[in-house]
Amino acid sequence: MTDMAFEDLEKTYDRLAEVLDEVGEEKHALLLAKLVMILAHKIGDPEEVEQALLNAREGLLDG
């Protein structure tokens, strides 16, 4: 799997922010969960998905 170009990553971040605004704050968690499941299915590699989850969690836990 190859990494996304920085410019494309910025566009994706902007689009994610737009869609989060569209669905409203009360549905942010649901949208993000659905997005993760769709992308996990597309990736098709449970170990890679697990590593991505760990990377995303970094710095978010107290202590």
NORBELBEL-V955547 format. One record per residue. N is the residue number from 1. PSI is psi in radians with two decimals (999 if undefined). OMEGA is omega in degrees with one decimal (none if undefined). D_LAST is the distance of its C-alpha to the last C-alpha in Angstrom with 1 decimal. Layout:
BEGIN
n->{N;N}
psi->{PSI;PSI}
omega->{OMEGA;OMEGA}
d_last->{D_LAST;D_LAST}
END
This chain:
BEGIN
n->{1;2;3;4;5;6;7;8;9;10;11;12;13;14;15;16;17;18;19;20;21;22;23;24;25;26;27;28;29;30;31;32;33;34;35;36;37;38;39;40;41;42;43;44;45;46;47;48;49;50;51;52;53;54;55;56;57;58;59;60;61;62;63}
psi->{2.43;2.68;2.60;2.47;2.56;-0.72;-0.72;-0.62;-0.72;-0.74;-0.70;-0.74;-0.79;-0.75;-0.68;-0.77;-0.71;-0.81;-0.67;-0.73;-0.71;-0.77;-0.34;2.66;-0.61;-0.27;0.15;-0.89;-0.73;-0.78;-0.80;-0.67;-0.77;-0.73;-0.78;-0.78;-0.69;-0.81;-0.65;-0.73;-0.74;-0.68;-0.81;0.15;1.79;-0.62;-0.69;-0.68;-0.76;-0.76;-0.69;-0.69;-0.77;-0.72;-0.72;-0.54;-0.40;2.25;-0.01;-0.26;2.46;2.57;999}
omega->{-179.2;178.4;178.1;176.1;-176.3;-179.3;178.6;177.2;176.5;178.5;179.0;177.3;179.3;-179.8;176.8;178.5;178.4;-178.5;176.1;176.7;-179.0;-175.2;-179.2;-173.3;-177.7;-179.5;179.8;-176.2;179.5;179.0;-178.6;177.4;178.4;179.1;179.2;-178.5;178.2;-179.7;177.0;178.2;179.4;179.2;174.7;-178.2;-176.8;179.9;178.9;177.1;178.0;179.7;177.6;176.9;178.9;178.5;-179.4;-178.9;-176.8;175.5;-177.3;-178.2;175.5;173.8;none}
d_last->{33.0;33.1;30.6;31.6;33.2;31.1;33.7;33.5;29.7;30.1;32.8;30.7;27.8;30.4;32.0;28.8;28.2;31.8;31.6;28.5;30.5;33.5;31.9;30.1;26.6;27.1;27.8;25.1;23.0;26.3;27.6;24.6;24.6;28.4;28.1;25.7;28.1;31.1;29.7;28.6;32.1;33.6;31.5;32.6;30.4;27.6;26.0;25.9;24.5;21.7;20.8;21.0;18.6;16.0;16.7;16.4;13.0;11.7;9.4;9.4;6.5;3.8;0.0}
END
